[in-house]
Amino acid sequence: MADGRKNNGGHSTKGRAGRKPKSEEMQLIEKLNQHIDSDEAILKLKEMIDEGDFKALQLYMNYMYGKPKETKDVNLTGDLPIFDI
């Protein structure tokens, strides 16, 4: 007996999920470069950092040195069974 899962319509994002193809990304970069001077953008970022804009400083640091690794503090309290028999 079939359970009907095969006829449920599937995922609405099928074929569109995930990252855009590299070609689309490159087209967008080319369009942006026609309107934005990278030297002016860098000067503006420096100006914002000099004014104390923390987000601008954070952006610079993340691109220059990478984001710090995330750490998670996992504390288990009480007796928790590992396996439920």
Beta strands, then each sheet from edge to edge (+ up, - down):
end
